[in-house]
Amino acid sequence: MPYGPNRHLPNRRDRDRGQAALEYLGFLPVLLVVAMAAVQLGLIAYTAQQAGTAARAGARSASLDRGAQGACAAAVSAWLADGTDCGAAQGGDEVTVTATVDIPSIVPGWDFDPASKSATMPMDH
């Protein structure tokens, strides 16, 4: 008898299990890219929301003649504050502040234009 009781012959089920593992490993990079893209989209939306908050805070501060830049930078998350810039334009009885916040990239090679939002407030006399 060429095969003893302790001799294990690979059956079809064992081979299929190994093939499934290899297919999973081949698909893993695709899953990682999709996950990183989803996180990046969330980061873009969050940065746009922060730009709107900065513009409103800057316009409120500028309407009280306190300047816009300090209030803009203070209104965003600390890790976005360094990439935040606010410009104010006064016209008549109102002031318009435009906040520009750099969008950080978590995917190498993906660069985005900064998020920009504007807010207008009446001047407080």
Backbone hydrogen bonds in HBPLUS format (Angstrom, degrees):
<---DONOR---> <-ACCEPTOR-->    atom                        ^
c    i                          cat <-CA-CA->   ^        H-A-AA   ^      H-
h    n   atom  resd res      DA  || num        DHA   H-A  angle D-A-AA Bond
n    s   type  num  typ     dist DA aas  dist angle  dist       angle   num
A0007-ARG N   A0004-GLY O   3.19 MM   3  5.28 156.1  2.25 104.5 111.8     1
A0015-ARG N   A0011-ASN O   3.32 MM   4  6.70 161.0  2.36 153.9 158.9     2
A0016-ASP N   A0012-ARG O   2.99 MM   4  6.20 156.3  2.05 151.0 157.5     3
A0017-ARG N   A0013-ARG O   3.09 MM   4  6.28 150.3  2.19 144.7 152.0     4
A0018-GLY N   A0014-ASP O   3.33 MM   4  6.63 154.5  2.40 145.4 150.6     5
A0019-GLN N   A0015-ARG O   3.09 MM   4  6.36 151.2  2.18 145.1 153.4     6
A0020-ALA N   A0016-ASP O   2.96 MM   4  6.19 155.5  2.02 151.2 156.8     7
A0021-ALA N   A0017-ARG O   3.22 MM   4  6.47 153.0  2.30 141.8 148.4     8
A0022-LEU N   A0018-GLY O   3.13 MM   4  6.41 156.2  2.18 145.3 151.1     9
A0023-GLU N   A0019-GLN O   2.95 MM   4  6.22 156.2  2.01 149.9 156.6    10
A0024-TYR N   A0020-ALA O   2.95 MM   4  6.15 153.9  2.02 146.0 152.9    11
A0025-LEU N   A0021-ALA O   2.98 MM   4  6.26 160.3  2.02 148.5 153.5    12
A0026-GLY N   A0022-LEU O   2.98 MM   4  6.20 146.7  2.09 142.9 152.0    13
A0027-PHE N   A0023-GLU O   3.06 MM   4  6.27 137.0  2.25 140.1 151.1    14
A0027-PHE N   A0024-TYR O   3.10 MM   3  5.11 128.3  2.38  96.3 109.9    15
A0028-LEU N   A0024-TYR O   2.97 MM   4  6.10 127.9  2.25 146.5 160.4    16
A0030-VAL N   A0027-PHE O   3.11 MM   3  5.44 122.1  2.46 107.1 121.0    17
A0031-LEU N   A0027-PHE O   3.18 MM   4  6.55 156.9  2.23 152.8 159.7    18
A0032-LEU N   A0028-LEU O   2.98 MM   4  6.26 154.8  2.04 154.0 161.2    19
A0033-VAL N   A0029-PRO O   3.02 MM   4  6.25 158.7  2.06 149.4 154.0    20
A0034-VAL N   A0030-VAL O   3.04 MM   4  6.27 162.4  2.07 151.1 155.8    21
A0035-ALA N   A0031-LEU O   2.94 MM   4  6.12 158.3  1.99 147.1 153.3    22
A0036-MET N   A0032-LEU O   2.90 MM   4  6.10 161.0  1.94 149.7 154.9    23
A0037-ALA N   A0033-VAL O   2.91 MM   4  6.07 152.4  1.99 146.7 154.3    24
A0038-ALA N   A0034-VAL O   3.01 MM   4  6.24 151.2  2.10 145.0 152.4    25
A0039-VAL N   A0035-ALA O   3.03 MM   4  6.33 158.8  2.07 149.9 155.3    26
A0040-GLN N   A0036-MET O   2.89 MM   4  6.07 155.4  1.95 144.4 151.8    27
A0041-LEU N   A0037-ALA O   2.95 MM   4  6.19 154.7  2.02 146.5 152.3    28
A0042-GLY N   A0038-ALA O   3.13 MM   4  6.40 156.5  2.19 145.3 151.3    29
A0043-LEU N   A0039-VAL O   2.93 MM   4  6.22 150.8  2.02 147.4 156.0    30
A0044-ILE N   A0040-GLN O   2.91 MM   4  6.21 148.5  2.01 148.6 157.0    31
A0045-ALA N   A0041-LEU O   3.06 MM   4  6.34 162.2  2.09 149.4 153.4    32
A0046-TYR N   A0042-GLY O   2.91 MM   4  6.13 158.0  1.96 147.7 154.3    33
A0047-THR N   A0043-LEU O   2.94 MM   4  6.06 158.0  1.99 144.4 150.2    34
A0048-ALA N   A0044-ILE O   3.01 MM   4  6.25 156.4  2.07 148.7 154.9    35
A0049-GLN N   A0045-ALA O   3.03 MM   4  6.28 154.3  2.09 146.4 153.3    36
A0050-GLN N   A0046-TYR O   2.93 MM   4  6.21 153.3  2.00 147.3 154.9    37
A0051-ALA N   A0047-THR O   2.91 MM   4  6.18 145.8  2.03 145.3 154.6    38
A0052-GLY N   A0048-ALA O   3.14 MM   4  6.44 152.5  2.22 144.7 151.0    39
A0053-THR N   A0049-GLN O   3.06 MM   4  6.38 154.8  2.13 146.8 153.7    40
A0054-ALA N   A0050-GLN O   2.91 MM   4  6.11 157.3  1.96 146.6 152.9    41
A0055-ALA N   A0051-ALA O   2.94 MM   4  6.13 156.7  1.99 146.5 152.6    42
A0056-ARG N   A0052-GLY O   3.08 MM   4  6.30 162.4  2.11 147.9 151.9    43
A0057-ALA N   A0053-THR O   3.00 MM   4  6.19 164.0  2.02 150.5 155.1    44
A0058-GLY N   A0054-ALA O   2.83 MM   4  5.93 159.9  1.87 149.7 155.8    45
A0059-ALA N   A0055-ALA O   2.89 MM   4  6.02 157.1  1.95 146.8 153.1    46
A0060-ARG N   A0056-ARG O   2.94 MM   4  6.09 156.3  2.00 146.0 152.6    47
A0061-SER N   A0057-ALA O   3.00 MM   4  6.20 159.5  2.04 145.9 151.3    48
A0062-ALA N   A0058-GLY O   2.83 MM   4  5.98 161.0  1.86 149.6 155.4    49
A0063-SER N   A0059-ALA O   2.89 MM   4  5.94 145.6  2.01 141.5 150.3    50
A0064-LEU N   A0061-SER O   3.10 MM   3  5.31 145.4  2.23 101.7 111.9    51
A0066-ARG N   A0061-SER O   3.08 MM   5  5.36 159.2  2.12 143.7 145.0    52
A0065-ASP N   A0062-ALA O   3.03 MM   3  4.90 160.1  2.07 109.1 110.0    53
A0124-ASP N   A0063-SER O   3.01 MM  61  5.70 171.4  2.02 144.2 143.9    54
A0072-CYS N   A0068-ALA O   2.92 MM   4  6.05 155.2  1.98 157.8 166.1    55
A0073-ALA N   A0069-GLN O   3.02 MM   4  6.21 172.9  2.02 158.4 158.5    56
A0074-ALA N   A0070-GLY O   3.04 MM   4  6.15 151.8  2.13 142.4 150.7    57
A0075-ALA N   A0071-ALA O   3.07 MM   4  6.08 129.8  2.33 137.8 148.9    58
A0075-ALA N   A0072-CYS O   3.12 MM   3  5.26 138.3  2.31 100.1 111.7    59
A0080-LEU N   A0077-SER O   2.95 MM   3  5.41 156.8  2.01 115.3 123.0    60
A0081-ALA N   A0077-SER O   3.09 MM   4  6.19 124.5  2.41 147.7 163.0    61
A0081-ALA N   A0078-ALA O   3.35 MM   3  5.12 145.3  2.47  94.2 103.7    62
A0083-GLY N   A0080-LEU O   3.14 MM   3  5.63 139.0  2.32 111.5 121.8    63
A0084-THR N   A0081-ALA O   3.20 MM   3  5.16 156.8  2.25 113.4 111.6    64
A0102-ASP N   A0083-GLY O   3.01 MM  19  5.10 151.6  2.09 128.9 137.8    65
A0085-ASP N   A0100-THR O   2.86 MM  15  5.22 153.7  1.93 148.9 157.5    66
A0100-THR N   A0085-ASP O   2.76 MM  15  5.22 162.9  1.79 160.2 166.2    67
A0087-GLY N   A0098-THR O   3.04 MM  11  5.40 156.3  2.10 141.6 148.4    68
A0098-THR N   A0087-GLY O   2.91 MM  11  5.40 160.4  1.95 155.4 160.3    69
A0089-ALA N   A0096-THR O   2.81 MM   7  5.24 151.7  1.89 149.2 158.9    70
A0096-THR N   A0089-ALA O   2.86 MM   7  5.24 169.6  1.87 147.3 150.5    71
A0091-GLY N   A0094-GLU O   2.95 MM   3  5.66 171.1  1.96 164.0 167.0    72
A0094-GLU N   A0091-GLY O   3.31 MM   3  5.66 157.3  2.37 119.0 125.6    73
A0123-MET N   A0093-ASP O   2.70 MM  30  5.27 170.4  1.71 132.2 134.6    74
A0095-VAL N   A0121-MET O   2.86 MM  26  5.55 160.1  1.90 162.7 168.5    75
A0121-MET N   A0095-VAL O   2.94 MM  26  5.55 159.0  1.99 157.1 162.1    76
A0097-VAL N   A0119-ALA O   2.86 MM  22  5.48 162.2  1.90 163.4 165.1    77
A0119-ALA N   A0097-VAL O   2.89 MM  22  5.48 147.6  2.00 148.9 159.6    78
A0099-ALA N   A0117-LYS O   2.77 MM  18  5.45 154.2  1.83 171.0 172.4    79
A0117-LYS N   A0099-ALA O   2.96 MM  18  5.45 155.2  2.02 152.5 159.9    80
A0101-VAL N   A0115-ALA O   2.80 MM  14  5.24 161.6  1.83 155.8 161.7    81
A0115-ALA N   A0101-VAL O   2.83 MM  14  5.24 145.7  1.95 166.5 155.9    82
A0110-TRP N   A0107-VAL O   3.12 MM   3  5.69 164.7  2.15 139.5 141.0    83
